[in-house]
Amino acid sequence: MKKIFKRILIGFVVLIFILVSAIGITIWFVFTPEKLTPIVRKQAAKYITCKTEIGKVELTFFSTFPQFGLKVSNFTLVNPIINAPSDTLISTDQLIGAIDVRAWWKRNELVLTNMQLCNGKINVFVDSLGHANYDITPKDSIPAPPDTTKSETPFRFIDIKNVEFDNIAFNYLDKTQKMHAKIDNLVVLFKGSIVSDTLNMHLNVNDCIMSFNYEGEDYLKDASIKLNMPAQVILSKQLIRFGETEGSINDINLSFSGSAQNDNINQRINTDIIYKSKKFPVTSAIALIPPSYQSYVEGLNAVGTASSDGKITGFYSSTKYPLMDMHIVLYEGTIKYVSLPLPLTNTIGDFTFYSDLADDALTYFRINKFSANTPKSSFTTSGMITHLFSDIYCDLTTSTNNLNLVEFAPMIPADMKMTIKGKVSGTIRTAFSMSQLDMMLLDKMRFSGSVALSNFGVLYDSIYMKTDYSTVDFSLPNPNISSKNTKFMYSKIKSKNLEAGTLKSYKTFMKDALISLETSDVMDTTKLPDVACTFAIDSLAASMDTIKFSARKPSGNFTMLSKSQKDKNSQDKIVLAYSNDRMETNMGSKMSMRMNKANLNADVVNFLTNPAIKLAFSGNNLAMRMDTITVGMDKAQMNTEVADYSTQPKVKFAYSSDNLDIQMGKNNSVRVYKIQMNTDVANDTTQKDIFLQWPVKGYLNMENGMISMSSFTKPFEIPSIKMDFDPEVFNIKESKLKIDRSDFSLIGTLKNIKSYFKKDSLLRGNFNFESSQTDVLQLMSLTSGIGSEKTDSITKPATSDPASTSGPYMVPKGMDVTLKTKINKAFFGTEIAKDISGEVRVKDGILVLDDLIFTTPASKMQLTAMYKTPRKNHIYAGFDYHMLDIEIESLLKMIPDLDSIMPMLRSFKGKGEFHMAAETYLDSMYNPKKSTIRGASSIKGHDLVLMDGETFSEISKMLFFNKKTENKVDSLSAEFTVFKQEIDVYPFMLVMDKYKAVVSGRHNMNMSFNYDISLVQPLKLCLNISGTMDKMKKRLVKCKYGDLNRPTSRMMVQNKQLELRRIIRESLLKNVKKE
Amino acid sequence: MKKSIIYLVTFLSIAFMFNSCTKEDNFDEALLAGKWLSVEKVDGVNHQVYYRYVNNGTGSTWDITDNVTETEAQAFTWTLKKSELTQIHIMSIGGNIPKIYTVTELTTTSLKYHDSFGVNYSLTKI
């Protein structure tokens, strides 16, 4: 068996040797280059119109085994065209070609088994008129008939088994397409076969350096290109279908498949290509960006790797680009950008670029995910960027778990004078266009997010804010509007602690705060922003200069709405609802206020033009202090309404509280157990006086009040007051007061208040004054000087001690006030009067006690008194006194001066009837002006006892009274008058036992006197006594008077005197009130 | 003794009964109208006291030494019958004080009178 194989092998080798020898003889000896070269040149000239240069043509077999081939050295085609960069179309050192002649001859098949170009150049040029330098075949002399048949090749089958370019420089310049491609060091291996018009091919570009320029733009510049491409080309359709093609541009390796078709009719290329790259350096990809687009990445320094896949579909023409759907993945990398003050490391991204480079609406760049680290922070972003070719619109969502703001502080423009620190975590979504950003059209932009601030601090100029930990949710525009006016922004701040303020002035500190805020466009400078804010804070403290404010658990909501320009019926409005558990505020060391639970509701309408204000406040344990004034109250309620503020303000004010305590200094205080007040004020702008400008009406109820004032030694106790009032009328429905020893109830009406202040009318009052006990002098001191002019006024406040006053009591002027008194007991200094009834009237500087009836220990009395104070140094005092049943002894005790006027009264004991009217003017020290003293008196008594005095003894001795005579006076009836210093005692008759005597005379203020005593029964004997008590002259004189009881015995003088007495007495008795 | 006294009184009474009446002067009350000044001594101090008599029988008086002006003057009514000048001073509070004077001189510039206690007044017309 082995021998058989050996012999077969030997035979095969011999056969090959013979065959090779035959081929060698054929090549080297039959078809020598010298014989073949002219043949080829001759044939080339037939088919090629341009100049050809063919160096040497050899027949090859071994290099083209198993086919014979031709090897042409120094092959050149020269076809000069104007403006062509070169005359040479093709120039190659070596061209080898091998064709299966048998297949061509027998089966009409073109089988190109081998074709090689080595070390050559190919220059393809098409000028601007479409003249191509590769158009080198002769044109048909006979015009071809219209091509109605299907295009067919001359061969039934074309098989290109091996086409190889080695070190070929290819230059393609098409001025009609403005396209320039240049390939150097081209090493290509091409295989293919054409059946009918279909070329199935495989192209392998091992390596080349390629540049490509289109319309002046360098799309490739000296790029290293590799390509391994199986493809099918349908020539009739100018369609190429790429198989699984792999290639590389520089160090970017990619594979692709799909198809491309030249559409001559529409002058475009239809593409449908899917590609996928391997990881490539980002720098390489950036380097491929055409120069005109390099500005987009100017300043960008990106290091790292990336990959991309996608597809390119659609038409490519001079006006259109195919649609690119590119998916780009960025692996670990580092990005530095000149505008970014810090590098981004560990950058990982996933992007999609979708564009036909023409349709702005179609184009987008989607960041599926991008994450990066800075030296101290990290963040991720995703979102969409659209309208890349016009107004770029970004819709991005950025999240971070740790963003250190200190790193980003350098990004803040220096002229903003802002520093920032702290850490941020959370998510922010932004959606805006570049034009919106440039013009700061915040109402058009979208911002939303939820971030947590840790150890955050920001300082803008002198304004600062800092927080240990806060979360902020925000959204522009407001997605959950509470009103149609606050669409612009929503923000919700939840802070463990938050401090804000200015460096030098105010400061606010909040703890555990929850604040929600909605606003309208804050950038709209034509109107105030609409604001809706709710807040709930555990504690709040604020300070501004010397003002400090703190509150515990303040909460509420605040709404401010501006008038809509569209809706004419709308109004500016502020609504506030506020409450806190405890609040405290200080202004310096002298003013403070604190309260426990408080609620404040405010409603202000039209606050920009004509505010209408409604305020409702309720607070408990309210305490205020201003300097030496302190105010405290419990359960305070205050309601205020203000309307027509800019024209004629109307104010409604209601106030009530328990335990109102007002302290002014050490000695002035007001304490009220319950107080309720309701007022209604309407501003009268026509008035000048502020009291008249703000006339008040309403009511006041008060219980258990206590007023202490330094000017009064005793406090005012007010068990109750109920009164209502309006600008003209004070209606006191109930008032009970206690002042030291005085207690009284005052009920009545005070009218003409407004007119009084306008000086149009007297202030008129009508009151019932009821008292169980009243200290009259004390009450008088309270009202001293009210309404007096400055020149007449008292310089110091009145006190309860009249003796300590610096001036006289001045009766209030401009008023007509009547007190209908009913006093059980009244104190006049040391005197006590009981059961007083009558009227006390104060009328325009005049005080009148009108027909006051009262009881004193001495008598029941009727008193009319008048006290006028026209001026401080001219005071009128007058009284009309009627004592109907008085002990003369008590009378003298009550009116000691009477003893000076009628000294003889001292000598009588018993009850009498006494009437007296007197008046005088006083100076400011209450000294009587003697020229103004006037007085008249009438006294009448029965069964009086004549005291056995020294004077009487002397007189009785001179008148020869019986020693046994009882000192009893049956009746006494006398009148006397006072005029200046003269006291005239009109003749009166004493009836004593069997004696009757008439006494008359004059008593002077200097205590001198001149009396006539006429004994008319039982004998007529007249005595004149004159001088003083110390130096009394007694002499018998001619009688002036007869028996006054017997008209016939009266003398002329006596009748005259009796007439005068009648005048005096009747004028006095005229005022006696009948019981 | 008692009888002696009775006789004495009786004698004196008869003697007085035969006293003749003196003739009383008549003065023209028209001369009284006007403003008069009287200087009156009060507590050793001369006071300037004014009187104004009005034809209708009313009048007023004020003492400027006591810091009283005419507008603050006190009112009175007056009558002059022959030589008897009656002034009834009217109190604001009610009540009248009659004063009777005997005129001894009344001219266009001078007025003199006295009361029953011998107090003389001399007034000068202003």
Contacts between the chains, C-beta under 8 A, distances in Angstrom:
chain1	res1	chain2	res2	distance
A	864	B	93	6.7
A	864	B	94	7.3
A	865	B	93	7.7
A	866	B	92	6.5
A	866	B	93	5.4
A	870	B	72	7.0
A	873	B	67	6.0
A	874	B	67	6.6
A	874	B	68	6.9
A	874	B	72	6.2
A	876	B	92	7.2
A	878	B	91	6.5
A	878	B	92	5.7
A	878	B	93	3.6
A	879	B	93	6.3
A	880	B	93	5.0
A	880	B	94	5.3
A	880	B	95	6.9
A	917	B	91	5.7
A	917	B	93	5.3
A	917	B	94	5.6
A	917	B	95	3.4
A	918	B	91	7.5
A	918	B	93	7.6
A	918	B	95	7.9
A	919	B	91	5.0
A	919	B	92	6.0
A	919	B	93	5.1
A	921	B	66	7.5
A	921	B	68	6.6
A	921	B	72	7.5
A	923	B	67	7.0
A	929	B	63	7.0
A	929	B	66	3.9
A	929	B	67	7.1
A	929	B	68	6.5
A	930	B	42	5.6
A	930	B	43	7.5
A	930	B	66	7.0
A	931	B	40	8.0
A	931	B	42	7.0
A	931	B	47	6.2
A	931	B	49	6.1
A	931	B	61	7.8
A	931	B	62	7.7
A	931	B	63	3.4
A	931	B	65	7.5
A	931	B	66	4.6
A	931	B	68	6.9
A	932	B	63	7.2
A	932	B	66	6.6
A	932	B	68	6.5
A	932	B	74	6.2
A	934	B	74	6.9
A	934	B	89	5.6
A	934	B	91	5.0
A	934	B	95	7.9
A	934	B	97	5.5
A	935	B	91	7.7
A	935	B	95	7.7
A	935	B	97	7.1
A	936	B	91	7.1
A	936	B	95	4.3
A	936	B	96	6.6
A	936	B	97	5.5
A	960	B	2	6.7
A	960	B	5	6.8
A	977	B	97	4.3
A	977	B	98	7.1
A	978	B	97	7.2
A	979	B	89	6.3
A	979	B	97	5.2
A	979	B	99	5.9
A	980	B	42	7.7
A	981	B	42	6.7
A	982	B	119	7.8
A	984	B	99	8.0
A	1002	B	117	4.9
A	1006	B	43	7.6
A	1010	B	117	5.7
A	1019	B	5	7.2
A	1019	B	6	5.4
A	1019	B	9	5.8
A	1020	B	9	5.6
A	1020	B	13	6.6
A	1021	B	5	7.1
A	1021	B	9	5.7
A	1038	B	12	7.4
A	1038	B	16	5.9
A	1039	B	13	7.8
A	1056	B	100	7.2
A	1060	B	98	4.5
A	1060	B	100	7.5
A	1063	B	88	7.0
A	1063	B	96	5.5
A	1063	B	98	5.7
A	1064	B	95	7.2
A	1064	B	96	6.4
A	1064	B	97	7.4
A	1064	B	98	7.0
A	1067	B	94	6.4
A	1067	B	95	4.7
A	1067	B	96	4.5
A	1068	B	94	7.5
A	1068	B	95	5.4
A	1070	B	94	6.5
A	1071	B	94	5.1
